[in-house]
Amino acid sequence: MSFLYNKRVLVTGAAGTVGRELVNEILAEKPEELRVIDNNESAVFNLSEDFGEPYRAYSLNENPNVSRFHADVGDIRDADKIDSVIRDVDIVFHVAALKHVILCEKSPFDAVQTNIIGVKNIVTSALTHNIERVIFTSSDKAVNPTSVMGTSKLMGERLVSAANSMKGDGHTIFSSTRFGNVIGSRGSVLPIFYKQIMNGGPITLTDSRMTRFIMTVEESVRLVLRAAEMARGGEVFVTKMEVIKISDLAEVMIEMLTGKADSIEIKEIGSKPGEKLYEELMTEEETGRAVELEEMFSVLPAFRHVYRDIDYSYPNVISEHVDDPYVSSSSRCLDKIQIKNYLEKNNLLEKIDKEEK
């Protein structure tokens, strides 16, 4: 049986790209109850329309009162609201966040309120109600951060890890997952390039040297669920990802959408504030306490003596020694043929085209 079967689950930020796919996957595991919360009223209404009725329909197996879907409007900054929706649940997936680097640079106080205080509200309520487990979704921008967004995500990771030493006689497991760019998600480079190409160009590229870790939303959600199942407490799960040059992605998209590689101008405009030319999965220091698993790495807590009662034994361990921090600039990038195959295999352009229409 899935670890989600017959459980009561809460997803914050459920109306976003990752949150919505997470809702879809969780419902397939037939939880007893799924609660979702987001501060986007229209998107929450759409969630209710898209998932509420179908979920109730197929879940009425034996007892019509067993399975329930609740979509709620609310903000993770509101401690009282979070305390009310988290009450009596078993598992929390904390996805809600401010994720855009440039917007967090412009509004750092809001980034703190959402990405740090919001995490603190989740932790406090989870400890109060002795929740079974809490999984926080972080970003590779939390590694050696150069931006407000990355710094706030790093602080969120630290709060979640530290929560494991604050639970006293409680049994809550707090862990984080860290992954890269969800290609095709709202605000990501793929739909931006798509719109620019369909409008006749130019494509605006910040820097031709820029490299990024990428994964699809389906891959990200699958690995978040896998990490949640394996979590012991305090660790940060780091997903293994493909690497691309953003300039190669632009050229491949131009050819795929227009049939001619040089039909659209690519204009280099320079990096944005807080933006890196490359990304990192781990720091050099973290590799010394990381374990390599089949699909990801587990970075164990730095202060292991605080978590001495936790057994960090995982299935399918590949290596207990990790030497490479995995920096996108020094990792092997997909070539243009592989990028094209990746886009086609995952129907990424078709999905964007559908959303645009």
Number of C-alpha atoms within 10 A of each C-alpha: 6 12 14 21 16 17 19 21 26 26 25 27 25 28 27 19 16 23 23 21 18 24 22 15 15 19 20 13 15 19 21 19 20 25 20 26 26 23 17 16 14 11 17 24 15 13 21 17 12 12 18 17 14 11 19 16 12 10 19 13 11 7 8 11 11 14 21 18 20 16 23 21 15 19 19 26 20 14 16 12 16 21 18 10 18 23 15 16 21 21 24 25 25 22 21 25 22 19 18 14 20 16 15 20 17 12 14 16 12 16 26 22 18 22 28 22 21 23 25 20 19 24 22 18 19 29 22 14 16 19 22 18 23 26 25 25 24 27 21 23 29 26 19 16 19 15 20 26 27 26 20 27 30 23 18 25 28 18 20 26 25 20 22 24 13 14 18 10 7 15 14 24 25 31 28 30 27 28 24 24 20 21 19 22 17 14 13 13 17 20 21 15 20 21 15 15 21 13 11 12 17 16 23 17 19 17 18 18 13 20 23 24 27 19 21 20 21 16 14 25 22 15 21 24 19 15 24 26 14 17 24 20 28 30 27 28 30 27 24 21 21 16 23 23 23 19 20 21 19 24 19 21 22 25 15 15 14 14 11 13 15 11 16 20 15 18 14 14 12 12 14 12 14 15 18 17 14 16 25 23 27 22 15 16 11 21 21 17 18 24 22 21 19 12 16 21 27 28 22 22 19 15 11 12 9 14 18 9 8 13 9 16 11 13 8 10 15 14 12 13 12 18 12 14 16 19 18 22 19 12 15 12 18 17 15 18 10 13 20 17 13 16 19 13 9 13 11 18 18 12 12 18 12 9 9 10 5
